[in-house]
């Protein structure tokens, strides 16, 4: 048995131990993904690299794109 098959079988055993399989089926994993998504969102808001975080960069890019669009419309008119 190679390493990939061993890891795959271990993963399958772990996923089969996850509670709620008979009642919820595949949807039993939703709470875990919800928590992971919330953690990612929290880190994007609160994790600063220097003075910048994800949302400041996103807002700056949106403002730049809106200004460029407005200038193009003004030139075309």
CNS distance restraints for C-alpha pairs under 8 A (distance, minus, plus):
assign (resid   1 and name CA) (resid   5 and name CA) 6.28 0.50 0.50
assign (resid   1 and name CA) (resid   6 and name CA) 6.60 0.50 0.50
assign (resid   2 and name CA) (resid   6 and name CA) 6.32 0.50 0.50
assign (resid   3 and name CA) (resid   7 and name CA) 6.14 0.50 0.50
assign (resid   4 and name CA) (resid   8 and name CA) 6.07 0.50 0.50
assign (resid   5 and name CA) (resid   9 and name CA) 6.09 0.50 0.50
assign (resid   6 and name CA) (resid  10 and name CA) 6.19 0.50 0.50
assign (resid   7 and name CA) (resid  11 and name CA) 6.07 0.50 0.50
assign (resid   8 and name CA) (resid  12 and name CA) 6.15 0.50 0.50
assign (resid   9 and name CA) (resid  13 and name CA) 6.21 0.50 0.50
assign (resid  10 and name CA) (resid  14 and name CA) 6.22 0.50 0.50
assign (resid  11 and name CA) (resid  15 and name CA) 6.14 0.50 0.50
assign (resid  12 and name CA) (resid  16 and name CA) 6.03 0.50 0.50
assign (resid  13 and name CA) (resid  17 and name CA) 6.34 0.50 0.50
assign (resid  14 and name CA) (resid  18 and name CA) 6.80 0.50 0.50
assign (resid  16 and name CA) (resid  21 and name CA) 7.57 0.50 0.50
assign (resid  18 and name CA) (resid  28 and name CA) 7.87 0.50 0.50
assign (resid  19 and name CA) (resid  28 and name CA) 7.34 0.50 0.50
assign (resid  20 and name CA) (resid  24 and name CA) 5.56 0.50 0.50
assign (resid  20 and name CA) (resid  25 and name CA) 6.91 0.50 0.50
assign (resid  20 and name CA) (resid  28 and name CA) 5.84 0.50 0.50
assign (resid  21 and name CA) (resid  25 and name CA) 4.64 0.50 0.50
assign (resid  21 and name CA) (resid  26 and name CA) 7.07 0.50 0.50
assign (resid  21 and name CA) (resid  28 and name CA) 6.55 0.50 0.50
assign (resid  24 and name CA) (resid  28 and name CA) 5.27 0.50 0.50
assign (resid  29 and name CA) (resid  33 and name CA) 6.57 0.50 0.50
assign (resid  30 and name CA) (resid  34 and name CA) 6.01 0.50 0.50
assign (resid  31 and name CA) (resid  35 and name CA) 6.18 0.50 0.50
assign (resid  32 and name CA) (resid  36 and name CA) 6.22 0.50 0.50
assign (resid  33 and name CA) (resid  37 and name CA) 6.02 0.50 0.50
assign (resid  34 and name CA) (resid  38 and name CA) 6.18 0.50 0.50
assign (resid  35 and name CA) (resid  39 and name CA) 6.14 0.50 0.50
assign (resid  36 and name CA) (resid  40 and name CA) 6.20 0.50 0.50
assign (resid  37 and name CA) (resid  41 and name CA) 6.17 0.50 0.50
assign (resid  38 and name CA) (resid  42 and name CA) 6.05 0.50 0.50
assign (resid  39 and name CA) (resid  43 and name CA) 6.15 0.50 0.50
assign (resid  40 and name CA) (resid  44 and name CA) 6.19 0.50 0.50
assign (resid  41 and name CA) (resid  45 and name CA) 6.32 0.50 0.50
assign (resid  42 and name CA) (resid  46 and name CA) 6.06 0.50 0.50
assign (resid  43 and name CA) (resid  47 and name CA) 5.16 0.50 0.50
assign (resid  44 and name CA) (resid  53 and name CA) 6.77 0.50 0.50
assign (resid  44 and name CA) (resid  54 and name CA) 5.62 0.50 0.50
assign (resid  44 and name CA) (resid  55 and name CA) 7.28 0.50 0.50
assign (resid  45 and name CA) (resid  53 and name CA) 6.74 0.50 0.50
assign (resid  45 and name CA) (resid  54 and name CA) 6.73 0.50 0.50
assign (resid  45 and name CA) (resid  55 and name CA) 6.59 0.50 0.50
assign (resid  46 and name CA) (resid  53 and name CA) 7.37 0.50 0.50
assign (resid  47 and name CA) (resid  53 and name CA) 6.20 0.50 0.50
assign (resid  48 and name CA) (resid  52 and name CA) 5.46 0.50 0.50
assign (resid  48 and name CA) (resid  53 and name CA) 4.65 0.50 0.50
assign (resid  48 and name CA) (resid  54 and name CA) 7.97 0.50 0.50
assign (resid  49 and name CA) (resid  53 and name CA) 6.12 0.50 0.50
assign (resid  52 and name CA) (resid  56 and name CA) 6.21 0.50 0.50
assign (resid  52 and name CA) (resid  57 and name CA) 6.80 0.50 0.50
assign (resid  53 and name CA) (resid  57 and name CA) 6.45 0.50 0.50
assign (resid  54 and name CA) (resid  58 and name CA) 6.14 0.50 0.50
assign (resid  55 and name CA) (resid  59 and name CA) 5.99 0.50 0.50
assign (resid  56 and name CA) (resid  60 and name CA) 6.08 0.50 0.50
assign (resid  57 and name CA) (resid  61 and name CA) 6.20 0.50 0.50
assign (resid  58 and name CA) (resid  62 and name CA) 6.20 0.50 0.50
assign (resid  59 and name CA) (resid  63 and name CA) 6.13 0.50 0.50
assign (resid  60 and name CA) (resid  64 and name CA) 6.19 0.50 0.50
assign (resid  61 and name CA) (resid  65 and name CA) 6.14 0.50 0.50
assign (resid  62 and name CA) (resid  66 and name CA) 6.11 0.50 0.50
assign (resid  63 and name CA) (resid  67 and name CA) 6.15 0.50 0.50
assign (resid  64 and name CA) (resid  68 and name CA) 6.21 0.50 0.50
assign (resid  65 and name CA) (resid  69 and name CA) 6.10 0.50 0.50
assign (resid  66 and name CA) (resid  70 and name CA) 6.11 0.50 0.50
assign (resid  67 and name CA) (resid  71 and name CA) 6.16 0.50 0.50
assign (resid  68 and name CA) (resid  72 and name CA) 6.18 0.50 0.50
assign (resid  69 and name CA) (resid  73 and name CA) 6.22 0.50 0.50
assign (resid  70 and name CA) (resid  74 and name CA) 6.09 0.50 0.50
assign (resid  71 and name CA) (resid  75 and name CA) 6.10 0.50 0.50
assign (resid  72 and name CA) (resid  76 and name CA) 6.08 0.50 0.50
assign (resid  73 and name CA) (resid  77 and name CA) 6.15 0.50 0.50
